[in-house]
Amino acid sequence: MAITGTENKGPCFWCLKAVKWIPVLFLVTVVVWSYYAYVIQLCLITVENIGRVPNNFKITDLDFETYLHHRDSHDMQNRVLDNCAKNLPITNVTIGGSVRFCDKCKTVKPDRTHHCSVCGECVLKMDHHCPWINNCVCFTNYKFFVLFLGYALIYCLYICLTSFPYFIAFWMGDLQGMGRFHILFLFFIAIMFGVSLMSLFGYHCYLVLENRTTLEAFRPPSFRGVGADKYGFHLGRYRNFIEVFGEDPKLWFIPVSTSLGDGIQYPIHSRHQQSSYRSMDNIQNSRRDLETETSKLNPDETEIVIH
């Protein structure tokens, strides 16, 4: 009778084999936990919170009630918003020259901030909402998004170049087996995604060098006393690149956060700086006019406005 090698083995043998699996189980546990920690806790919770507008840009309930109270008077609403934004570092305004305000978030919008209807909140330096990452591309992750496009493009090009000889062999009839169809589809999919990524990556490289977002490319930002200007945040192409990728060349192509600024204030072209200073005088005058106009109301309403 042949001996299989597992017969006449005592409990110690099976315990030893089980113990050998402990490092494997430990490694699997670490991988599963790291996925949860990175994707859920970091990407979906922490990073998403970083892109939100700070609380000091949100107006009080009393100010919002006053804003709604004057819904029939656009001029009075502008004065209320000017009063709320008098100490906030904003230079962008609406096309009409008033403070940019989000009714849904009850927030005075910081420069380059827009409300995302998909995320349901205002997002700092919003570029666009990307369904492929289920999140907004904005100040906190724009560098990562551009690198993601670049890495994905390199991957597609690598697949195309290495599978091309086998693609030729398929059409020449030299490649046999069912696996040849996988190689055929792999080549075509790599080409399809590569072309799409090449155009998208090139467009965002252009936006980085021009210091614009996708939204600003379609609708230039407006500045106080100047109006719409698509070059309002243009600092020179090298400086524009530094604003997104940071000042350390060793970290430019590594997915770590190196973008300059806080997402609230941005360097602007010199021609807008003097206009911003002059606009502060207009805000103070609007506040005095607001208090004068509301002094004719009853005391309760006056208190709400001046609050």
ZIQUIBEL-V201016 format. One line per field, one symbol per residue. ss: DSSP state (H for helix, E for strand, C for the rest). A space follows every 10 residues. Layout:
ss = ???
This chain:
ss = CCCCCCCCCC HHHHHHHHHH CHHHHHHHHH HHHHHHHHHH HHHHHHHHHH CECCHHHECC HHHHHHHHHC CCCHHHHHHH HHHHCCCCCC CEECCCCCEC EECCCCEECC CCCEEECCCC EEECCCCEEE CCCCEEECCC CHHHHHHHHH HHHHHHHHHH HHHHHHHHHH HHCCCCCCHH HHHHHHHHHH HHHHHHHHHH HHHHHHHHHH CCCHHHHHCC CEECCCEECC CCCCCCHHHH HHHHHCCCHH HCCCCCCCCC CCCCCCCCCH HHHHHHHHHH HHHHHHHHHH HHHHCCCCHH HHHHHHC
